[in-house]
Amino acid sequence: MTLTAFDPASMPETWWAAVVRGFTDVHTTAVPLPVLLAIVAGATLLSIPRATWRWFGLYVTFVHELGHAYAALMTGRFVHSLRIGLDHSGRLVSSGRSAFGAAWSGFWGYPAPAVVGLALIAAFSAGRSGAAMSIGALILLVSLVFLRNLTGILVAVVSAATAQSLIIFGSPEAVNYVVLALGIALTVGGVRDLLKLAGVHTRRRERIQASDAWILGRTTGVPSFVWMTGFTLVITGCAAVSAGLLWGMLGIVAG
């Protein structure tokens, strides 16, 4: 057996080739029904028990804040900093002249996990998990420039390192399974955060000043319940479409 020496100098080239390959390759994985149900159950468990949510919730918060950040960039705003707290709090600071840009950025925090979750599940369904992973790997690397506190940096570095490792070393089947599981977990996490926000507006109003809906209502003059309705429509819509895609997978494997 011949061993090939590891050459660190070739890693950037290997990584970039793997990223590009993700956009061009199409791999579908037929998931047996028991495996699919196990993935759904395992991904859901990341977002339900407090023990697992304590850690996975940090990643959901990261995606939430990235929703704010990239929505801000879409409207020409400048992103100054992004911070994440161990208590799942987050703060994005951006600036710009457009009032629409500020509102647009403020809206896309809570819906972001469910939107990304739907995109990942759809990518898996279409056999384009590699493209989803390549896009995610690039976004995570770019996002490192926004972080300004240790917790946020650690979450971003772990997420980015995991994505880059899967890009380089993961088999197409492994990438498919990870993309599917992460898509489900983010969707469930997005719904959980929406329910938590609804609780702040109905039962724990002493925390309402930290609510995106309350902040948007105060800065735009549009009542917070309108923003809550918008969050709910986007998140439940994404969850419903995601559930439909999963149901279609169940029908395929059962058939």
C-alpha positions as CSV (number, residue, x, y, z in Angstrom):
1,M,0.0,0.0,0.0
2,T,1.3,3.4,-1.0
3,L,0.7,6.3,1.4
4,T,0.3,9.8,0.0
5,A,2.0,12.5,2.0
6,F,-0.3,15.2,3.4
7,D,0.6,18.6,1.9
8,P,-0.9,21.6,3.8
9,A,0.1,23.9,1.0
10,S,-2.4,22.2,-1.3
11,M,-5.3,22.6,1.1
12,P,-6.6,25.9,-0.3
13,E,-6.7,24.5,-3.8
14,T,-8.3,21.3,-2.6
15,W,-10.9,23.3,-0.7
16,W,-11.8,25.5,-3.6
17,A,-12.1,22.6,-6.0
18,A,-14.5,20.9,-3.5
19,V,-16.5,24.1,-3.2
20,V,-16.8,24.4,-7.0
21,R,-17.7,20.7,-7.3
22,G,-20.5,21.3,-4.9
23,F,-22.2,23.6,-7.4
24,T,-21.9,21.2,-10.3
25,D,-22.5,17.8,-8.8
26,V,-26.0,16.4,-8.3
27,H,-26.4,13.5,-5.8
28,T,-29.7,12.1,-4.6
29,T,-29.8,9.8,-1.6
30,A,-32.7,7.4,-1.2
31,V,-33.3,7.5,2.6
32,P,-35.0,4.4,4.0
33,L,-38.1,5.2,6.1
34,P,-36.6,4.2,9.5
35,V,-33.5,6.4,8.7
36,L,-35.7,9.3,7.6
37,L,-37.8,9.1,10.8
38,A,-34.7,8.9,12.9
39,I,-33.2,12.0,11.2
40,V,-36.5,13.9,11.8
41,A,-36.6,12.8,15.4
42,G,-32.9,13.5,16.1
43,A,-33.0,16.9,14.4
44,T,-36.2,17.8,16.3
45,L,-34.5,16.8,19.6
46,L,-31.8,19.4,19.0
47,S,-34.5,22.2,19.4
48,I,-36.8,20.8,22.1
49,P,-35.0,19.7,25.3
50,R,-33.3,22.5,27.2
51,A,-30.0,20.5,27.4
52,T,-29.6,20.4,23.6
53,W,-31.2,23.7,22.9
54,R,-28.8,25.5,25.1
55,W,-26.1,24.7,22.5
56,F,-28.0,24.4,19.3
57,G,-29.9,27.5,20.1
58,L,-26.6,29.4,19.8
59,Y,-26.4,28.4,16.2
60,V,-30.0,29.3,15.6
61,T,-29.3,32.7,17.1
62,F,-26.3,33.0,14.8
63,V,-28.5,32.3,11.7
64,H,-31.1,34.8,13.1
65,E,-28.4,37.5,13.3
66,L,-27.0,36.6,9.9
67,G,-30.6,37.1,8.6
68,H,-30.4,40.7,9.9
69,A,-26.9,41.2,8.5
70,Y,-27.4,40.0,5.0
71,A,-30.8,41.7,4.7
72,A,-28.9,44.9,5.7
73,L,-26.3,44.3,3.0
74,M,-29.0,43.7,0.4
75,T,-30.2,47.3,0.9
76,G,-26.7,48.9,0.9
77,R,-26.4,49.3,4.7
78,F,-23.0,48.9,6.3
79,V,-22.7,46.2,8.9
80,H,-20.5,47.3,11.9
81,S,-20.7,44.3,14.3
82,L,-22.6,41.2,15.2
83,R,-22.6,39.8,18.8
84,I,-24.1,36.6,20.3
85,G,-24.6,36.0,24.0
86,L,-24.6,32.6,25.8
87,D,-28.2,33.4,26.8
88,H,-29.2,33.3,23.0
89,S,-29.3,37.0,22.8
90,G,-27.9,38.7,19.7
91,R,-27.2,42.2,18.5
92,L,-26.4,43.5,15.0
93,V,-25.3,47.0,14.5
94,S,-25.6,48.5,11.0
95,S,-26.0,51.9,9.5
96,G,-27.5,53.5,6.4
97,R,-29.7,56.3,5.2
98,S,-32.7,54.3,4.0
99,A,-35.5,53.8,6.5
100,F,-36.6,50.8,4.3
101,G,-33.2,49.2,4.7
102,A,-33.4,49.4,8.5
103,A,-36.9,47.9,8.5
104,W,-36.0,45.2,6.0
105,S,-32.9,44.3,8.1
106,G,-34.9,44.3,11.3
107,F,-37.6,42.0,9.8
108,W,-35.4,39.1,8.6
109,G,-34.0,37.9,11.9
110,Y,-36.7,35.6,13.2
111,P,-37.7,34.2,9.8
112,A,-34.1,33.4,8.8
113,P,-33.8,30.0,10.5
114,A,-37.0,28.7,8.9
115,V,-36.1,30.2,5.5
116,V,-32.6,28.6,5.6
117,G,-34.2,25.3,6.9
118,L,-36.6,25.2,3.9
119,A,-33.7,26.0,1.5
120,L,-31.7,23.1,2.9
121,I,-34.6,20.6,2.8
122,A,-35.4,21.7,-0.8
123,A,-31.7,21.3,-1.8
124,F,-31.7,17.8,-0.4
125,S,-34.9,16.9,-2.2
126,A,-33.4,18.2,-5.5
127,G,-30.1,16.4,-5.0
128,R,-28.3,19.7,-4.6
129,S,-27.1,19.3,-1.0
130,G,-23.5,19.9,-2.3
131,A,-24.5,23.3,-3.6
132,A,-26.2,24.2,-0.4
133,M,-23.1,23.2,1.6
134,S,-20.8,25.2,-0.7
135,I,-23.0,28.3,-0.3
136,G,-23.1,27.8,3.4
137,A,-19.4,27.4,3.7
138,L,-18.7,30.6,1.8
139,I,-21.3,32.6,3.8
140,L,-19.9,31.3,7.1
141,L,-16.4,32.4,6.1
142,V,-17.5,35.9,5.0
143,S,-19.6,36.2,8.2
144,L,-16.5,35.9,10.4
145,V,-15.6,39.6,9.6
146,F,-18.8,40.8,11.3
147,L,-18.2,39.1,14.7
148,R,-17.2,41.2,17.7
149,N,-17.4,39.0,20.7
150,L,-15.9,35.7,21.8
151,T,-19.1,33.7,21.9
152,G,-20.1,34.8,18.4
153,I,-16.6,34.1,17.1
154,L,-16.6,30.6,18.6
155,V,-20.0,29.7,17.2
156,A,-19.0,31.0,13.8
157,V,-15.6,29.2,13.8
158,V,-17.1,25.9,14.8
159,S,-19.8,26.2,12.2
160,A,-17.4,27.3,9.5
161,A,-14.9,24.5,10.4
162,T,-17.6,21.9,10.3
163,A,-18.9,23.1,6.9
164,Q,-15.4,23.3,5.4
165,S,-14.5,19.8,6.7
166,L,-17.7,18.3,5.2
167,I,-16.9,20.1,1.9
168,I,-13.4,18.6,1.7
169,F,-13.8,15.2,3.4
170,G,-17.5,14.3,3.5
171,S,-19.0,11.8,1.1
172,P,-22.0,13.0,-1.0
173,E,-24.2,10.8,1.2
174,A,-22.8,12.3,4.4
175,V,-23.4,15.8,3.0
176,N,-26.9,14.9,2.1
177,Y,-27.8,13.6,5.5
178,V,-26.2,16.6,7.3
179,V,-28.1,19.1,5.0
180,L,-31.4,17.3,5.6
181,A,-30.9,17.1,9.4
182,L,-29.8,20.7,9.7
183,G,-32.7,21.9,7.6
184,I,-35.2,20.1,9.8
185,A,-33.5,21.3,13.0
186,L,-33.4,25.0,11.8
187,T,-37.1,24.8,10.9
188,V,-38.0,23.5,14.3
189,G,-35.7,26.0,15.9
190,G,-37.3,28.9,14.0
191,V,-40.8,27.8,15.1
192,R,-39.6,27.5,18.7
193,D,-38.2,31.0,18.6
194,L,-41.4,32.3,17.2
195,L,-43.4,30.7,20.0
196,K,-41.0,32.2,22.5
197,L,-41.4,35.7,21.0
198,A,-45.2,35.3,21.1
199,G,-44.8,34.5,24.8
200,V,-42.8,37.7,25.4
201,H,-45.7,39.7,23.8
202,T,-48.4,38.0,25.8
203,R,-47.0,36.7,29.1
204,R,-43.5,38.1,29.7
205,R,-43.9,41.6,28.7
206,E,-41.1,42.8,30.9
207,R,-38.8,41.5,28.2
208,I,-40.7,43.1,25.3
209,Q,-38.1,45.8,24.7
210,A,-35.7,43.1,23.4
211,S,-38.3,42.0,20.8
212,D,-37.6,42.7,17.1
213,A,-41.3,43.2,16.6
214,W,-41.4,45.9,19.4
215,I,-38.3,47.6,18.1
216,L,-39.6,47.6,14.5
217,G,-42.9,49.0,15.8
218,R,-41.1,51.8,17.7
219,T,-38.8,52.8,14.8
220,T,-41.3,52.5,11.9
221,G,-44.6,53.5,13.6
222,V,-46.2,50.2,12.3
223,P,-47.7,48.3,15.3
224,S,-45.7,45.4,16.6
225,F,-48.6,43.0,16.0
226,V,-48.2,43.7,12.2
227,W,-44.6,42.6,12.4
228,M,-45.5,39.6,14.5
229,T,-48.0,38.6,11.8
230,G,-45.4,38.9,9.2
231,F,-42.9,36.8,11.1
232,T,-45.7,34.2,11.7
233,L,-46.7,34.0,8.0
234,V,-43.2,33.6,6.8
235,I,-42.1,31.0,9.4
236,T,-45.3,28.9,9.3
237,G,-45.3,29.1,5.5
238,C,-41.7,27.8,5.4
239,A,-42.5,25.1,8.0
240,A,-45.6,24.0,6.0
241,V,-43.6,23.7,2.7
242,S,-40.8,21.9,4.5
243,A,-43.3,19.5,6.1
244,G,-44.8,18.9,2.6
245,L,-41.3,18.1,1.2
246,L,-40.7,15.6,4.0
247,W,-44.1,14.1,3.5
248,G,-43.3,13.6,-0.1
249,M,-40.0,11.8,0.9
250,L,-42.1,9.6,3.2
251,G,-44.4,8.7,0.3
252,I,-41.4,7.9,-1.9
253,V,-39.6,5.6,0.6
254,A,-42.9,4.0,1.7
255,G,-43.8,3.3,-1.9
